[in-house]
Amino acid sequence: MNQFGGNWTEEKMDIVVKYASAYLTIMYKQNWVKTIYFDGFAGSGFIESEGIDHLKKGTALRILDISEPKPFDIYYFVELNEEHATALKANLSTHPLRQNIHIRQEDCNTKLVALAEFLKENKNYRALVFIDPYGMSVNWGSIESLKGLGVDLWILVPTGIGVNRMLINDGRISDSWMQKLESFLGYSKEEIMKHFYKSTIRQTLFGEEINIQKEKDAVILAGELYTRKLKQVFSDVSKSFVMRNSQNSIMYHFMMAANNKTAIKIANEVIEPKYKL
Ligand SMILES: C[S@@+](CC[C@H](N)C(=O)[O-])C[C@H]1O[C@@H](n2cnc3c(N)ncnc32)[C@H](O)[C@@H]1O
């Protein structure tokens, strides 16, 4: 079972489900297109909440509930955790669409690259991709593999709970953290330092002293940087739905990237009422 993370978990699911409904309505009119729903961090099917109804359907089950105007042709669920993957299989074993459901207990990165290969070879397929990790599990290279393909990508970017926490105030980031930042953001150490830190040079008695200081709004910069990076792979990116914790600190930026203006317009319309920043 997945732990419920706050109100924004519900809002995030609502965004994806609303977008998926609009997506299927558009695809319904293009009857030569086959659709894939690819969920890279599928979970167990249910999430735990704190209220009276303490078990809620997760996104996977909510997406499977959409039947009008048509369901997806393929549902592809990736879940690394054995317990969650087994639970998801059990929860979907009697589902009416089970013939079209594939569940793989693997790393999302591997399966994103496999999806890209599939789409290159099967030109009549389009994929709606949902990437919903807790942390920085998705390598930039996996996202980059989707370039030029018929993919609409919703991605939860851990700007606050991931990137910002690794950006130590004085810039003395350990090698292993810097490697993680590089593979996650797809930027070099030099580019990361330039983007998130400012350095001032002070003349002292014993020569120059360089003082490195983290930018005040690094978490917002992280959202902007990821948006900019996505624009190297997709033709456009939506606004972000910014998720905050109870102390009002930003935890995630949730955004959509696609190669289609209408898709971005719909994503922005879905996000707009929930827009927090
Ligand atoms: C935030 S939860 C997913 C919740 C789900 N999307 C929902 O709405 O119900 C993240 C899930 O990703 C799984 N996970 C973590 N790392 C992964 C990876 N590298 N590849 C695939 N799944 C992973 C975790 O076990 C966890 O179940």
PDBQT file of the ligand as one rigid body, heavy atoms in Angstrom, charges set to zero:
ROOT
HETATM    1  C1  LIG A 301       4.418   7.904  -5.415  1.00  0.00    +0.000 C 
HETATM    2  S1  LIG A 301       4.318   6.173  -5.513  1.00  0.00    +0.000 S 
HETATM    3  C2  LIG A 301       3.248   5.918  -6.859  1.00  0.00    +0.000 C 
HETATM    4  C3  LIG A 301       1.797   6.214  -6.615  1.00  0.00    +0.000 C 
HETATM    5  C4  LIG A 301       0.943   5.952  -7.830  1.00  0.00    +0.000 C 
HETATM    6  N1  LIG A 301       1.424   6.672  -9.011  1.00  0.00    +0.000 N 
HETATM    7  C5  LIG A 301      -0.501   6.318  -7.561  1.00  0.00    +0.000 C 
HETATM    8  O1  LIG A 301      -0.933   7.406  -7.930  1.00  0.00    +0.000 OA
HETATM    9  O2  LIG A 301      -1.200   5.498  -6.985  1.00  0.00    +0.000 OA
HETATM   10  C6  LIG A 301       5.847   5.711  -6.196  1.00  0.00    +0.000 C 
HETATM   11  C7  LIG A 301       5.989   4.215  -6.490  1.00  0.00    +0.000 C 
HETATM   12  O3  LIG A 301       7.131   4.019  -7.309  1.00  0.00    +0.000 OA
HETATM   13  C8  LIG A 301       7.799   2.820  -6.923  1.00  0.00    +0.000 C 
HETATM   14  N2  LIG A 301       9.190   2.958  -7.390  1.00  0.00    +0.000 N 
HETATM   15  C9  LIG A 301      10.246   3.521  -6.742  1.00  0.00    +0.000 A 
HETATM   16  N3  LIG A 301      11.337   3.544  -7.534  1.00  0.00    +0.000 NA
HETATM   17  C10 LIG A 301      10.962   3.009  -8.726  1.00  0.00    +0.000 A 
HETATM   18  C11 LIG A 301      11.640   2.801  -9.966  1.00  0.00    +0.000 A 
HETATM   19  N4  LIG A 301      12.922   3.141 -10.125  1.00  0.00    +0.000 N 
HETATM   20  N5  LIG A 301      10.938   2.272 -10.993  1.00  0.00    +0.000 NA
HETATM   21  C12 LIG A 301       9.632   1.934 -10.849  1.00  0.00    +0.000 A 
HETATM   22  N6  LIG A 301       8.940   2.090  -9.684  1.00  0.00    +0.000 NA
HETATM   23  C13 LIG A 301       9.600   2.620  -8.644  1.00  0.00    +0.000 A 
HETATM   24  C14 LIG A 301       7.603   2.752  -5.433  1.00  0.00    +0.000 C 
HETATM   25  O4  LIG A 301       7.696   1.424  -4.976  1.00  0.00    +0.000 OA
HETATM   26  C15 LIG A 301       6.190   3.338  -5.270  1.00  0.00    +0.000 C 
HETATM   27  O5  LIG A 301       5.223   2.319  -5.270  1.00  0.00    +0.000 OA
ENDROOT
TORSDOF 0
